[in-house]
Amino acid sequence: MRLVVEELPVAPMERRPMEIVERKGLGHPDSICDAAMDAVSVALCQAYRERFGVILHHNVDKGLLVAGRTRKWFGGGRVQRPMDLYIGDRATLAYGGDKIPVKEIATEAARQWFREHLPAVEVDRHLRCRVVLAPGSAELTGIFSRPGEVLAANDTSAAVGFYPLSRTERLVLGLEHHLNGHDFKQDFPDTGEDVKIMAVRRGEELDLTVAMPMLAPYVASEKDYFRRKEEIGAELDRFVSTLTHEMAVHLYFNALDQAGQGQQGTYLSLLGTSAEDADSGQVGRGNRVNGLISVGRPLGTEAVAGKNPVSHVGKIYNVLAHRVARRLVEEVDGIREAAVYLVSRIGAPINDPKMAALQLILAAGCGVAEVSKPAAKILQAELDDIASLCNKLALGHYPVC
């Protein structure tokens, strides 16, 4: 492994003058695509293992959620055309002469994800799954028949991860989890899951824009909408204040709303997601594997969701890079912030990247020479244990969005 260790002569993100952080929440169409496609991959992994004892070739990372059409009004609404979820790209449809019910497995996995996470969606009426999976090329599927616990990389790919999260990043992640958490939905069952948060920090001043629909069947009138919006806004203020003691926060909730415009001046939803009629979704356009879109951070371009967890480094290395970055900061004295880059070459073992690079922000008085050996040891330990990581990915233990 070629390893480059470099000190970055910059301040940690926490102390930089500007920061932009976004999160597309649970019910955002892009997040739905990522989560549903990864649920399909996990289901296929389980089915392949149960039938054949191994995980076979698949990459279900070309998901597309086409928005449906609804008609809404204060107090109710109806679905006029269901959403269409396209499930692509490649999967093993037969092995050793046995056919595998891939279409049925994929459809049920996606539908089950909707049942568990979007309670207003009735999958039999509001969702159509269109499975467009086909067998992979002989060269790529052949990787899975090679002996050994660790497979060869099925792509030439680059990935990056970083740690720690800044205050702003922790706030954005924590706020979306709160708004889509059990306790909040118990108190505010009239809110949808399509939460989107954008945070812009300038020094110690934070602009926080939050979008979250209210469910039309619960909202009797425009007056009722704005009354409820005020109550939700108060809860937002309360929660944000617990995490931003040192920052001046300007909070904007459903900023497009305009009183006096009736339904057109409110953010209403029937199913809890804008995929019902306003916005389609696609795998890879949403959050990175740490759940954030942090514009000032190093960002990889790979779509992680749905890729197979045992040979596709576009998935494995992205998760691994964040794991290594966290261990570097938590276990090596002197490392304040770390970014980890991993590059694969197709055909090489996944535990043998063609290059690894560590970009480190160090404490005052600490040099690269002091941290290079312990940092390299951590990276190598993670690579040596990569089969364990792949198994956890196959079981769905790591969220991808």
C-alpha positions in Angstrom: 0.0 0.0 0.0 1.3 3.4 -0.9 0.6 5.8 2.0 0.9 9.5 1.9 0.6 11.4 5.2 0.3 15.2 5.0 -0.3 18.0 7.5 -2.8 20.6 6.4 -1.8 24.1 7.6 -5.4 25.2 8.1 -7.7 25.7 11.1 -10.2 22.9 12.0 -13.6 23.4 10.4 -14.9 24.5 13.8 -12.7 27.6 13.7 -13.0 28.5 10.0 -15.0 31.7 9.2 -17.6 30.1 7.0 -19.4 26.7 6.8 -22.3 25.3 4.7 -24.0 22.1 5.7 -27.1 20.4 4.3 -29.1 17.3 5.1 -31.9 15.7 3.1 -34.1 14.0 5.6 -35.7 10.6 5.7 -38.6 11.4 3.4 -36.7 13.4 0.8 -37.0 11.7 -2.6 -33.2 11.4 -3.0 -32.9 9.9 0.5 -35.8 7.5 -0.2 -34.0 6.3 -3.3 -30.7 5.7 -1.4 -32.3 4.0 1.6 -34.7 1.8 -0.5 -32.0 0.7 -2.9 -29.7 -0.2 -0.1 -32.6 -2.2 1.5 -32.8 -4.1 -1.7 -29.1 -4.8 -1.7 -29.3 -6.1 1.9 -32.3 -8.3 1.0 -30.4 -9.8 -2.0 -27.3 -10.4 0.2 -29.5 -12.4 2.6 -31.3 -14.3 -0.2 -28.0 -15.2 -1.9 -26.4 -16.4 1.4 -29.5 -18.4 2.4 -29.6 -20.2 -1.0 -26.0 -20.5 -1.9 -23.8 -19.6 1.1 -22.2 -16.7 -0.6 -23.1 -13.1 -1.7 -23.4 -13.0 -5.5 -22.8 -10.1 -7.9 -25.2 -7.3 -7.8 -25.2 -3.5 -8.0 -28.6 -2.0 -7.3 -27.4 1.6 -7.4 -29.4 3.0 -10.3 -32.6 3.8 -8.5 -35.1 6.4 -9.7 -38.2 7.6 -7.9 -40.6 9.3 -10.3 -43.0 11.6 -8.6 -46.7 10.8 -8.7 -49.6 13.2 -8.7 -52.0 14.2 -5.9 -54.8 16.7 -5.2 -54.7 18.3 -1.8 -57.0 20.5 0.2 -57.3 21.6 3.8 -58.6 18.6 5.6 -57.7 15.9 3.0 -56.7 14.9 -0.5 -56.3 12.0 -2.8 -53.6 10.3 -4.8 -54.3 10.6 -8.5 -51.3 8.8 -9.8 -48.9 6.6 -7.7 -45.2 7.1 -7.4 -43.0 4.9 -9.6 -39.8 3.4 -8.1 -37.4 2.1 -10.7 -35.0 -0.5 -9.3 -31.9 -1.1 -11.5 -29.1 -2.0 -12.5 -27.5 -5.5 -12.2 -28.1 -8.6 -10.2 -27.4 -12.4 -10.4 -30.7 -13.9 -11.6 -29.6 -17.5 -11.6 -26.7 -19.5 -10.1 -25.7 -23.1 -10.5 -28.8 -23.7 -12.6 -31.2 -22.3 -9.9 -33.3 -19.3 -10.7 -33.5 -16.6 -8.0 -36.7 -14.6 -7.6 -34.8 -11.3 -7.7 -37.8 -9.2 -8.9 -39.9 -10.4 -6.0 -37.1 -10.0 -3.4 -36.4 -6.4 -4.6 -40.0 -5.4 -4.8 -40.8 -6.6 -1.3 -37.6 -5.0 0.2 -38.5 -1.6 -1.2 -42.1 -1.8 -0.2 -41.2 -2.9 3.3 -38.9 0.2 3.6 -41.8 2.4 2.7 -44.1 0.7 5.2 -41.6 1.2 8.0 -40.6 4.8 7.3 -43.4 6.5 5.5 -46.6 5.6 7.4 -48.9 7.7 5.2 -47.9 5.8 2.1 -50.1 2.8 1.4 -47.8 0.8 -0.8 -50.5 -1.2 -2.5 -52.1 2.1 -3.8 -49.5 4.7 -3.7 -46.3 3.0 -5.0 -45.4 1.0 -8.1 -42.1 -0.8 -8.2 -40.6 -1.4 -11.6 -37.7 -3.8 -11.4 -35.2 -3.4 -14.3 -32.4 -5.6 -13.1 -30.3 -7.6 -15.5 -27.3 -10.0 -15.2 -23.9 -8.4 -15.0 -21.0 -8.9 -17.4 -19.0 -12.2 -17.2 -15.8 -10.4 -16.2 -17.4 -8.7 -13.2 -19.5 -11.7 -12.1 -16.4 -13.8 -12.3 -14.9 -11.9 -9.4 -17.3 -13.6 -7.1 -16.2 -17.1 -8.0 -12.5 -16.5 -7.2 -11.4 -18.2 -4.0 -10.5 -16.3 -0.8 -12.3 -14.4 1.9 -11.4 -11.0 0.4 -12.6 -10.3 -3.2 -11.0 -8.2 -5.9 -12.3 -4.7 -6.4 -14.8 -4.6 -9.2 -14.1 -0.9 -10.0 -11.4 1.7 -10.0 -12.7 4.2 -7.5 -11.8 6.9 -5.1 -13.4 7.6 -1.7 -12.9 10.0 1.2 -14.0 10.3 4.8 -13.4 12.9 7.6 -13.7 13.4 11.3 -14.8 14.9 13.7 -18.0 16.6 12.8 -18.3 20.3 13.6 -20.9 21.9 15.8 -22.9 22.9 12.7 -22.7 19.4 11.3 -23.8 17.8 14.6 -26.7 20.3 14.8 -28.0 19.6 11.3 -27.8 15.8 11.8 -29.3 15.9 15.2 -32.1 18.2 14.2 -33.3 16.1 11.3 -33.1 13.0 13.5 -35.2 14.8 16.1 -37.8 16.0 13.6 -38.2 12.4 12.2 -37.8 10.8 15.6 -40.5 8.9 17.5 -41.0 11.4 20.2 -41.5 14.4 17.8 -43.9 12.5 15.6 -45.9 11.5 18.6 -46.2 15.2 19.6 -46.6 16.4 16.0 -48.3 13.6 14.0 -49.4 16.2 11.4 -45.8 16.6 10.1 -44.3 14.7 7.1 -41.0 13.0 6.9 -39.6 15.1 4.0 -37.4 17.3 6.1 -34.6 19.3 4.5 -32.1 21.4 6.5 -29.6 24.0 5.2 -27.2 25.6 7.7 -24.9 28.5 6.8 -22.5 29.6 9.5 -20.6 32.9 9.4 -18.3 33.0 12.4 -20.6 32.6 15.4 -23.7 33.5 13.5 -25.9 30.7 12.0 -28.7 30.8 9.5 -30.8 27.7 9.7 -33.4 27.0 7.0 -35.8 24.1 7.7 -38.4 22.7 5.4 -41.0 20.1 6.6 -44.5 19.6 5.2 -47.7 19.4 7.2 -50.1 16.7 6.4 -53.2 18.0 4.7 -55.7 15.6 6.4 -54.7 17.1 9.8 -54.9 20.8 8.7 -58.5 22.2 8.7 -57.7 25.7 7.4 -55.1 28.2 6.6 -55.5 29.6 10.1 -55.0 26.2 11.6 -51.9 25.7 9.5 -50.2 28.9 10.7 -51.3 28.2 14.3 -49.7 24.8 14.2 -46.6 26.2 12.4 -46.0 28.5 15.3 -46.2 25.6 17.7 -43.7 23.6 15.7 -41.5 26.6 15.3 -41.4 26.9 19.1 -40.2 23.3 19.4 -37.6 23.9 16.7 -36.3 26.9 18.7 -36.2 24.9 21.9 -34.3 22.0 20.4 -31.8 24.2 18.5 -31.1 26.3 21.6 -29.9 23.2 23.5 -27.2 22.7 20.8 -26.1 26.2 20.0 -25.3 28.0 23.2 -22.5 30.1 21.7 -24.0 30.9 18.4 -26.6 33.5 17.3 -29.2 31.5 15.4 -31.6 32.8 12.8 -34.2 30.1 12.2 -36.4 30.0 9.1 -39.1 27.3 9.0 -41.0 26.7 5.7 -39.8 30.0 4.4 -41.9 29.9 1.2 -45.1 30.2 3.2 -47.2 33.3 2.7 -50.3 34.0 4.8 -53.4 35.2 3.0 -52.7 33.0 -0.1 -54.8 30.0 1.1 -53.4 26.6 0.2 -50.9 28.0 -2.2 -49.2 29.9 0.6 -48.7 26.7 2.7 -46.5 23.6 2.5 -49.0 20.8 2.6 -48.4 17.1 1.8 -50.6 14.1 1.6 -48.0 11.3 2.0 -45.3 13.1 3.9 -42.9 13.3 0.9 -42.6 15.7 -2.0 -42.3 12.6 -4.2 -46.0 12.4 -4.1 -46.3 15.1 -6.8 -43.5 17.7 -6.7 -40.0 16.2 -6.8 -38.5 13.0 -8.1 -35.5 11.4 -6.5 -32.3 9.5 -7.6 -29.6 7.5 -6.0 -26.4 9.4 -5.3 -27.9 12.9 -5.3 -28.3 13.1 -1.5 -26.3 12.8 1.7 -22.9 11.1 1.9 -22.5 8.1 4.1 -22.1 10.2 7.3 -25.6 11.6 6.6 -24.5 15.1 5.5 -23.7 17.2 2.5 -20.9 19.4 3.9 -19.9 21.8 1.1 -16.5 22.8 2.6 -15.4 19.3 3.2 -13.7 16.8 0.8 -16.6 15.0 -1.0 -16.5 11.8 -2.9 -18.6 11.4 -6.1 -19.6 7.7 -5.8 -23.2 6.7 -5.2 -22.9 4.3 -2.3 -26.4 3.0 -1.9 -27.3 -0.3 -3.4 -23.7 -1.3 -4.4 -22.7 -4.8 -3.4 -20.9 -4.8 0.0 -18.1 -7.3 -0.8 -16.4 -6.1 -3.9 -17.6 -2.7 -4.8 -15.1 -0.3 -3.3 -17.4 2.6 -4.1 -19.3 1.5 -1.1 -16.7 -0.2 1.1 -14.1 2.5 0.9 -16.5 5.3 1.6 -17.6 3.7 4.8 -14.0 2.6 5.7 -12.6 6.1 5.1 -14.9 7.6 7.7 -14.2 4.8 10.2 -10.4 5.3 9.8 -10.7 9.1 10.2 -12.6 8.7 13.4 -10.1 6.3 14.9 -7.2 8.5 14.0 -8.7 11.5 15.9 -9.9 9.4 18.9 -6.8 7.2 19.3 -3.7 9.2 18.1 -2.6 12.0 20.3 -2.0 15.2 18.4 -4.5 14.6 15.5 -7.3 17.2 15.8 -8.9 16.6 12.4 -8.4 13.9 9.7 -9.4 13.3 6.1 -8.8 9.9 4.7 -8.5 9.2 0.9 -8.6 5.7 -0.5 -8.1 4.7 -4.2 -8.7 1.2 -5.6 -7.7 -0.4 -8.9 -10.1 -2.8 -10.5 -8.9 -6.4 -10.0 -6.7 -5.7 -6.9 -7.8 -7.1 -3.6 -10.1 -4.7 -1.7 -7.8 -4.8 1.3 -4.9 -3.5 -0.8 -5.7 0.0 -2.1 -3.4 1.4 -4.7 -3.1 4.5 -2.7 -4.1 5.8 0.7 -3.6 9.4 1.9 -4.1 11.0 5.2 -4.6 14.8 5.5 -4.2 15.8 9.1 -4.7 18.9 11.1 -2.4 18.6 14.1 -2.3 20.1 17.5 0.3 22.9 18.2 3.8 21.4 18.6 2.9 18.1 17.0 4.6 17.0 13.7 3.8 14.5 11.0 6.6 12.3 12.1 5.0 11.7 15.5 1.7 10.5 14.2 2.6 8.7 10.9 3.4 5.3 12.4 0.4 5.0 14.7 -1.9 6.4 12.0 -0.5 3.8 9.5 -1.1 1.1 12.0 -4.7 2.0 12.4 -5.3 2.1 8.7 -3.6 -1.3 8.2 -5.7 -2.8 11.0 -8.9 -1.6 9.4 -7.8 -3.1 6.0 -6.8 -6.4 7.7 -10.4 -6.6 9.1 -12.2 -5.5 5.9 -14.0 -8.8 5.7 -15.8 -8.0 9.0 -16.8 -4.6 7.6 -18.1 -6.1 4.4 -20.2 -8.5 6.5 -21.7 -5.7 8.5 -22.5 -3.8 5.3 -24.3 -6.9 4.0 -26.4 -6.9 7.1 -27.3 -3.3 6.8 -25.5 -2.2 9.9 -24.2 1.0 8.4 -26.8 3.5 7.1 -25.7 5.0 3.7 -27.6 8.3 3.9 
